[in-house]
Amino acid sequence: MKSSKTVTMALVAFLVGTLPESGLSHMDTDLRYRFGKIIGLPEEYQPATFDRREFVLVLGDQRYEFPQFLIDLIRAQRGYRISMHGSWYQGHHYIAIDFHRRKNDGISCLFGLNDLSKISVTIDTPLENGGYRSEHVEMTEEQRSALHHGLKPSPQTQTGANKSEISSPITPRVD
C-alpha cells in the first residue's frame, strides 16, 4: 500500500501540471488548418493563414515566405500531412508547423509568434521503442540567412515576393 505522502505528492504533481494559470505549467494547443486558415490562435495573431502551395505563413501583420531550400526539403518527403500546434501562455509564444508522413516522422518548423523570423527546423525520426529523435537541421550560413530573411512586410504591402534559392543540401546534426 502506498503511503499518504506518496499519494499526496502524486496529487499535487497532477494538479500543478493541469492548472493552466498556475505559472508552473505549459499549455500547448492543437490548431486546426482548414482551407488555408489556421484556426485557434488568439485574435492578436489574426488573420492567420498558411498557403501550402507557396509556403507562405501569415500571422496578423507578419508574413513569412519559406526559403526554397526548406520547401525542397519538405516536398522531398512525399505524402506528408500538415499539422499545427502552438502556445501563447507564460512566456511561451510560438507556432509549430509539422510536415510529417506519420506521427513523429518528418520535418517540424517552430516560429516565434511575435517574431516569425525566429525559426527552428528539426527532423523528427521514429525510434523502435515508440519514441522519436528530434535533430536540429544543420545549415550553411547562407541557409540560416535565408531562413531569417523569410520575414516580409505585411501582406497588404507585399504579395508574391521572390523566394531565396539556395541549392546546398541540408543534413541533420548528430550530437
LOGUSE-25863 format. One record per residue: residue number from 1; x, y negated, z of N, C-alpha, C in turn. Coordinates in steps of 0.02 Angstrom, whole numbers, plus 50000, padded with zeros to 5 digits. Example, Ala and Ser with C-alpha at 12.3 -4.5 7.8 and 13.67 -1.06 7.14 Angstrom:
REM LOGUSE-25863
1	50660	50284	50390	50615	50225	50390	50660	50165	50390
2	50642	50112	50354	50684	50053	50357	50645	49998	50394
REM end
This chain:
REM LOGUSE-25863
1	50042	50059	50000	50000	50000	50000	50044	49937	50000
2	50025	49888	49960	50065	49826	49955	50052	49783	50016
3	50104	49748	50037	50097	49702	50094	50056	49642	50073
4	50027	49609	50124	49986	49550	50109	50030	49494	50081
5	50094	49492	50100	50139	49442	50073	50149	49451	49998
6	50156	49514	49976	50164	49529	49905	50102	49510	49866
7	50044	49527	49894	49981	49511	49860	49971	49435	49857
8	49987	49400	49912	49980	49328	49913	50026	49295	49863
9	50089	49317	49859	50136	49288	49812	50114	49301	49740
10	50087	49360	49727	50063	49376	49659	50004	49331	49641
11	49959	49318	49690	49902	49275	49678	49924	49203	49665
12	49971	49178	49704	49997	49110	49695	50030	49104	49626
13	50070	49153	49608	50103	49152	49542	50052	49151	49486
14	49999	49190	49494	49946	49192	49444	49911	49124	49439
15	49892	49096	49496	49857	49032	49496	49900	48975	49468
16	49962	48972	49488	50007	48920	49463	50015	48925	49388
17	50019	48986	49363	50028	48996	49291	49966	48983	49251
18	49906	48980	49284	49845	48971	49246	49814	48902	49256
19	49840	48862	49302	49812	48795	49311	49845	48747	49263
20	49809	48722	49213	49840	48681	49161	49869	48615	49185
21	49841	48584	49234	49865	48520	49256	49909	48524	49318
22	49933	48583	49334	49973	48592	49395	50042	48560	49389
23	50063	48546	49327	50130	48519	49318	50182	48574	49317
24	50162	48635	49334	50209	48691	49336	50197	48739	49278
25	50144	48728	49240	50130	48775	49186	50137	48739	49119
26	50143	48778	49067	50150	48751	48999	50092	48779	48959
27	50057	48736	48922	50000	48760	48883	50017	48759	48809
28	50007	48814	48777	50017	48821	48706	49948	48834	48676
29	49928	48797	48626	49861	48801	48598	49865	48826	48527
30	49826	48878	48512	49821	48902	48443	49782	48850	48403
31	49805	48836	48343	49771	48788	48299	49742	48827	48241
32	49689	48800	48213	49660	48831	48154	49682	48792	48092
33	49691	48829	48039	49711	48799	47975	49660	48821	47923
34	49620	48773	47899	49568	48789	47851	49567	48736	47796
35	49572	48759	47734	49567	48715	47676	49613	48655	47682
36	49674	48667	47707	49724	48615	47711	49720	48573	47775
37	49668	48581	47814	49661	48541	47875	49685	48581	47936
38	49718	48546	47981	49740	48575	48044	49690	48555	48097
39	49656	48603	48126	49602	48590	48173	49624	48608	48244
40	49615	48561	48289	49629	48575	48359	49679	48527	48391
41	49710	48484	48351	49756	48434	48379	49717	48375	48407
42	49744	48341	48457	49710	48281	48484	49701	48227	48431
43	49655	48182	48444	49638	48128	48397	49698	48086	48376
44	49745	48075	48421	49803	48033	48405	49846	48061	48349
45	49838	48125	48332	49878	48156	48279	49835	48168	48216
46	49778	48136	48211	49733	48144	48155	49745	48088	48105
47	49735	48097	48041	49719	48161	48011	49778	48209	48014
48	49762	48273	48018	49814	48325	48021	49803	48373	47964
49	49851	48375	47917	49844	48418	47859	49910	48451	47842
50	49905	48508	47807	49965	48540	47780	49947	48565	47710
51	49983	48540	47660	49973	48561	47591	50020	48620	47578
52	49991	48679	47573	50032	48740	47566	50063	48747	47497
53	50039	48711	47447	50071	48714	47380	50130	48667	47376
54	50122	48607	47404	50175	48557	47401	50220	48558	47463
55	50200	48595	47515	50236	48598	47579	50245	48528	47608
56	50188	48495	47620	50187	48429	47650	50143	48431	47713
57	50171	48410	47768	50136	48407	47832	50121	48333	47847
58	50058	48318	47863	50038	48250	47882	50005	48254	47950
59	50032	48214	47997	50002	48207	48063	49995	48132	48076
60	49933	48108	48078	49922	48037	48088	49956	47997	48033
61	50000	47951	48052	50034	47910	48002	50103	47938	47983
62	50118	48000	48003	50182	48031	47986	50172	48081	47929
63	50220	48082	47884	50218	48129	47827	50286	48163	47824
64	50286	48230	47821	50348	48268	47816	50345	48312	47754
65	50394	48303	47709	50399	48344	47648	50455	48394	47659
66	50438	48458	47657	50488	48510	47666	50541	48505	47611
67	50605	48510	47629	50658	48510	47578	50654	48575	47536
68	50677	48571	47475	50671	48627	47428	50703	48691	47454
69	50761	48687	47487	50793	48748	47510	50750	48785	47561
70	50712	48748	47602	50668	48780	47651	50607	48810	47618
71	50580	48775	47569	50523	48801	47530	50544	48867	47496
72	50603	48868	47466	50628	48929	47433	50636	48986	47482
73	50661	48971	47542	50670	49023	47594	50603	49052	47615
74	50553	49009	47624	50487	49031	47645	50455	49072	47589
75	50457	49047	47528	50425	49082	47472	50458	49149	47456
76	50522	49157	47472	50557	49220	47459	50528	49277	47500
77	50491	49262	47552	50463	49314	47595	50407	49353	47561
78	50370	49321	47518	50313	49352	47484	50263	49383	47533
79	50201	49365	47526	50149	49394	47567	50143	49365	47637
80	50171	49307	47649	50168	49278	47716	50100	49247	47729
81	50084	49241	47792	50023	49206	47814	50046	49145	47854
82	50004	49095	47854	50020	49034	47892	49978	49035	47956
83	50011	49025	48012	49976	49015	48075	50009	48956	48110
84	49972	48925	48155	49998	48865	48188	49978	48865	48262
85	50022	48836	48302	50006	48825	48372	50046	48764	48394
86	50027	48737	48450	50061	48677	48474	50048	48663	48546
87	50078	48610	48570	50070	48589	48639	50078	48514	48643
88	50039	48483	48686	50043	48412	48697	50030	48397	48771
89	50053	48443	48813	50045	48437	48885	50113	48434	48919
90	50117	48400	48975	50176	48399	49019	50243	48393	48983
91	50248	48345	48938	50311	48332	48906	50326	48376	48846
92	50287	48429	48836	50297	48472	48777	50251	48447	48722
93	50279	48416	48671	50238	48390	48617	50265	48416	48551
94	50236	48470	48526	50261	48499	48465	50206	48536	48428
95	50219	48549	48365	50177	48594	48324	50224	48644	48292
96	50204	48707	48293	50242	48760	48261	50201	48786	48202
97	50234	48792	48146	50202	48822	48086	50241	48886	48072
98	50205	48941	48075	50236	49007	48065	50217	49033	47996
99	50267	49056	47960	50258	49087	47894	50280	49160	47903
100	50234	49202	47926	50251	49270	47944	50216	49321	47899
101	50252	49374	47883	50222	49430	47846	50177	49470	47892
102	50199	49480	47953	50160	49510	48006	50184	49479	48071
103	50153	49495	48125	50170	49462	48189	50245	49465	48203
104	50273	49407	48219	50344	49401	48237	50391	49425	48183
105	50373	49415	48120	50415	49436	48064	50411	49383	48009
106	50456	49335	48012	50456	49283	47961	50492	49221	47985
107	50470	49164	47960	50503	49100	47974	50456	49056	48014
108	50485	49023	48064	50448	48976	48106	50481	48907	48102
109	50440	48856	48094	50464	48787	48093	50430	48750	48150
110	50470	48721	48193	50446	48686	48252	50460	48611	48243
111	50407	48570	48247	50412	48498	48237	50393	48461	48300
112	50426	48406	48316	50403	48362	48369	50340	48326	48345
113	50287	48325	48386	50225	48292	48365	50235	48217	48356
114	50275	48187	48398	50285	48114	48395	50340	48093	48347
115	50378	48141	48323	50433	48127	48276	50444	48190	48234
116	50412	48193	48176	50416	48252	48134	50486	48267	48109
117	50532	48219	48114	50600	48232	48091	50638	48276	48140
118	50612	48286	48200	50644	48332	48248	50616	48401	48232
119	50655	48440	48197	50632	48505	48172	50683	48559	48188
120	50657	48618	48203	50698	48677	48215	50670	48733	48172
121	50713	48770	48140	50692	48825	48097	50722	48890	48124
122	50680	48941	48133	50704	49006	48156	50678	49061	48111
123	50716	49116	48110	50694	49176	48076	50678	49227	48131
124	50617	49251	48131	50594	49300	48181	50596	49369	48151
125	50625	49416	48188	50633	49485	48164	50606	49533	48218
126	50560	49578	48200	50534	49625	48249	50588	49676	48270
127	50585	49698	48332	50631	49748	48359	50593	49813	48369
128	50630	49868	48372	50599	49934	48381	50560	49940	48445
129	50580	49904	48498	50546	49909	48563	50481	49869	48566
130	50461	49838	48511	50399	49799	48509	50411	49725	48519
131	50469	49705	48540	50486	49635	48548	50509	49606	48482
132	50540	49548	48485	50568	49519	48424	50627	49475	48441
133	50669	49464	48391	50726	49420	48398	50712	49358	48356
134	50725	49300	48386	50716	49236	48352	50785	49204	48346
135	50809	49195	48285	50875	49167	48273	50869	49100	48237
136	50905	49051	48262	50907	48986	48228	50941	48995	48160
137	50916	48961	48111	50944	48964	48044	51006	48920	48042
138	51061	48950	48020	51123	48912	48011	51118	48875	47945
139	51136	48811	47947	51130	48769	47887	51194	48730	47875
140	51203	48713	47813	51258	48668	47796	51239	48598	47820
141	51286	48553	47821	51273	48484	47840	51222	48452	47792
142	51229	48469	47729	51183	48443	47678	51111	48467	47692
143	51103	48531	47711	51037	48557	47725	51008	48525	47788
144	51048	48517	47840	51025	48483	47901	51002	48412	47885
145	51040	48378	47844	51022	48310	47825	50955	48311	47787
146	50946	48358	47742	50883	48363	47703	50824	48377	47750
147	50834	48419	47801	50781	48432	47849	50759	48368	47883
148	50806	48329	47905	50790	48269	47943	50769	48211	47899
149	50779	48217	47834	50756	48164	47788	50689	48182	47756
150	50658	48236	47780	50592	48254	47755	50538	48207	47778
151	50551	48169	47832	50503	48121	47858	50496	48063	47809
152	50434	48049	47789	50421	47997	47739	50374	47945	47768
153	50367	47888	47735	50319	47837	47758	50248	47866	47758
154	50203	47830	47789	50134	47853	47796	50105	47874	47729
155	50057	47921	47730	50027	47946	47668	49992	47891	47628
156	49972	47837	47661	49939	47783	47625	49988	47745	47580
157	50052	47745	47599	50101	47705	47561	50145	47747	47515
158	50144	47814	47522	50188	47854	47479	50155	47921	47466
159	50151	47940	47403	50125	48006	47384	50170	48036	47331
160	50180	48100	47336	50217	48136	47284	50290	48120	47279
161	50323	48103	47333	50395	48088	47330	50434	48150	47312
162	50492	48141	47281	50534	48198	47262	50562	48233	47323
163	50564	48299	47319	50594	48337	47373	50668	48343	47360
164	50705	48351	47412	50777	48360	47407	50791	48430	47380
165	50833	48435	47330	50850	48501	47303	50919	48521	47324
166	50922	48574	47364	50986	48600	47388	50986	48675	47375
167	51038	48699	47344	51038	48769	47324	51080	48814	47370
168	51110	48787	47422	51152	48828	47466	51110	48880	47502
169	51136	48941	47509	51097	48992	47545	51096	48978	47620
170	51044	49005	47653	51038	49000	47725	51048	49069	47754
171	51085	49071	47808	51094	49135	47843	51076	49127	47916
172	51046	49179	47947	51032	49173	48018	51096	49172	48058
173	51096	49132	48112	51154	49129	48157	51150	49189	48204
174	51204	49224	48211	51208	49281	48256	51252	49262	48315
175	51223	49263	48374	51260	49244	48434	51296	49303	48464
REM end
